Amino acid sequence: MRIQIAVSLVISVTACFLPRLFSPGLWDSIIPYSLGLGLLWLGCLVAALIKHKKRGLWFLVGLPFALYWPAVLLIMSAACMSNTRYCP
């Protein structure tokens, strides 16, 4: 189970920091990969919860990293819907 948690953390941290490895001008093409990695992490979480039951909750350690970009994009879209001057 330790190896599975380590792989899960690597996936979630990569999902969070992948766009930061590139210049901000390239983020439009990189963020879909980051979101895909976040979905891959979510699949790992579901599989761990099914397989390990209560012990699978340790996989939630990667949650903040995996949900960083989806949360940022949600906040940005909400700001754009409320006032177009805040759109990047």
N, C-alpha and C positions, 0 to 999 in steps of 0.2 A: 504494500500500500504506500510505502514511503516514496518509491519510484514514481508511482502514479501521481502523488501529490506534487512531487518535484516537476514532473512533466506539465501538470496543470498550472503550476506557478510560472514556468517558463513560457507557456502559451499566453497566459494573462498579462505578464509583464511585457512580452513582445507586442501584444495588442495595444498596450498603453504607450510604449515608447517608440514604436516603429515610425510614426510620423515625425517624431523629433529627431530622427537620424537624417532627415532630408530637409532641404530649405523649405520655408513656408510656401513658396510658389509651386512646389510639387505636391502639396498636401492633398489637392483635389484628386490626384491619381493614387495616392497611397492610403487614404482613409478607408476606401472600400476593403482593402486587404486587412486593415486593422479591425474593421467591423466583422469581417469573415473570421478572423482569429477569435474575436469575442464570441461568435456563435459556436465555433469549435470548442471553446472553453465551456460554454453552456452545455454542449453535448457531453463533455467529459464529466461535468457536475451531475447531470442527470444519470449517466451511467454509474457513477460512483455512489449516488444515493440509492439506486436500484440494487447494486451489488453489495454495498457495505452497510446499508441502512443508516443507523444513527452515527456510526463512525465516519460515514461519508460526508458529514457536516464539516469536517476539517478542510474539505475542498473549497469551502466558502472563503478561505483566506485570500484567494485570488480575486474575489468579487470586486473590490475597489479598482483594481487595475483593469479588469475586463470591461467594466462598465464606464470607464472614464470618458472615452470618446462618444459613446451613445448618449451619455448625459450632457456632454458639452454641445453636441449637435441638437439635442432636444431643447436646451436652453436658448441656443442661438435661433432656432426656428420659432420658438415662442416669442422672442424679442422681435423678430422680423414680422410676425403676424400682428403684434400689438402696435409697432411703430416702424415704418420702413426706414427711418433714418438710422436705426441701429443695425441694419443689415450690413454684413461685411462685403 
